[in-house]
């Protein structure tokens, strides 16, 4: 069946929704498993999320995962705490950064999406 509308790039909101639906489905999948204990299921869930980020899940591409510390992090760590700091990344080249509100959006989901 052909689409009526012209194919286009997904919006940031659509990509976020696809990813969070996948995570939500994995939560329900691992919750429904009878084998293993709770730790086994939690490990399975974490592994499934990492596979999705790596691009190994059907229906999801791989995702760029990079630290994005506060701009003052380096100076604070170097001069005030004497600790190591995370590298700063410029997100100007990234076209669809879905981070920033994943946890708030995910908390609104309560059942698997089909």
Protein Blocks (a to p, Z undefined) as FASTA:
>chain_A
ZZfbdcddddfklmmmmmmmmmmmmmmmmmmpmghcfklmmmmmmmmmmmmmnopaghia
cddddddddfklmmmmmmmnopacdddddfklpmbdcghjlmmmmmmpcbdcZZ
